[in-house]
Amino acid sequence: MGGSIRVPIDTSIPILMLTAETGTELEKSALEEKVDYFLAKPASKEEITLRVEHLLSVREAKEREEEES
């Protein structure tokens, strides 16, 4: 990756990191920067689709909760 991981400040945007690089340090760094999911290649199309769907459903649930309060 060759640098630091930067995640947008807007935490309502779900972040899925798909990378060819592996290693516990990279994964730890990504999670510390609030990446929601860290996937190493090769990842199946089905897994990526399921994770994106999950991230979007979590975001929608948070938005509904905020609207109700």
C-alpha positions in Angstrom: 0.0 0.0 0.0 2.9 2.2 0.6 1.4 4.8 2.9 -1.1 5.5 5.5 -4.7 4.6 5.3 -7.0 7.6 5.2 -10.7 7.2 5.8 -13.2 10.1 5.1 -14.4 11.9 8.2 -18.1 11.4 7.2 -18.7 8.2 9.2 -22.1 7.6 7.5 -20.2 6.3 4.5 -19.4 2.6 4.9 -15.9 1.6 4.0 -14.9 -1.8 2.6 -11.2 -2.2 1.9 -10.4 -4.8 -0.8 -6.7 -5.2 -1.2 -4.1 -7.6 -2.7 -1.8 -6.9 0.2 -2.1 -9.0 3.3 -0.7 -9.0 6.8 -1.9 -8.4 10.3 -0.3 -5.0 10.5 -2.2 -3.7 7.4 -5.4 -5.2 8.7 -4.9 -3.7 12.1 -4.1 -0.3 10.6 -7.2 -0.4 8.5 -9.4 -1.3 11.4 -7.9 1.4 13.6 -8.8 3.9 10.9 -12.4 2.7 11.1 -12.6 0.6 7.9 -15.8 -1.4 8.3 -14.6 -4.5 6.4 -11.2 -5.6 5.4 -11.0 -8.2 2.6 -7.9 -9.6 1.0 -7.9 -10.8 -2.6 -9.0 -13.1 -3.9 -12.5 -12.5 -2.5 -15.4 -14.0 -4.2 -18.0 -11.9 -5.9 -20.6 -13.3 -3.6 -18.7 -12.4 -0.4 -18.2 -8.8 -1.7 -21.8 -8.5 -2.6 -23.0 -9.8 0.8 -20.6 -7.5 2.7 -21.7 -4.4 0.7 -25.4 -5.3 1.3 -24.7 -5.7 5.0 -22.9 -2.3 5.2 -25.7 -0.6 3.4 -28.4 -2.2 5.7 -26.5 -1.1 8.8 -26.2 2.4 7.5 -29.9 2.5 6.7 -30.8 1.2 10.2 -28.6 4.0 11.7 -30.3 6.6 9.6 -33.7 5.4 10.6 -32.7 5.4 14.2 -31.4 9.0 13.9 -34.6 10.2 12.3 -36.7 8.7 15.1 -34.8 10.4 17.8 
